[in-house]
């Protein structure tokens, strides 16, 4: 009887451990997917933002006050449309 108890107890513990491990793996994979989607979305936004002529012109002449104003306006407009920044 004692041997049967050890066998059943050992198998039950192994099943519980396997179940918990699988749940933890699923949770980690789910969170990793959410993070990857967020990063991909942020990369798209930043790429779209950087394609603006205002950004390129400002990078070429960062001291130009007029370009700085245009860049600021572009950033505000972009943020209003995309809901970021």
Secondary structure by P-SEA (a helix, b strand, c coil): caaaaaaaaaaaaaaaaaaaaaaaaaaaaaaaaaaaaaaaaaaaaaaaaaacaaaaaaaaccccaaaaaaaaaaaaaaaaaaccc
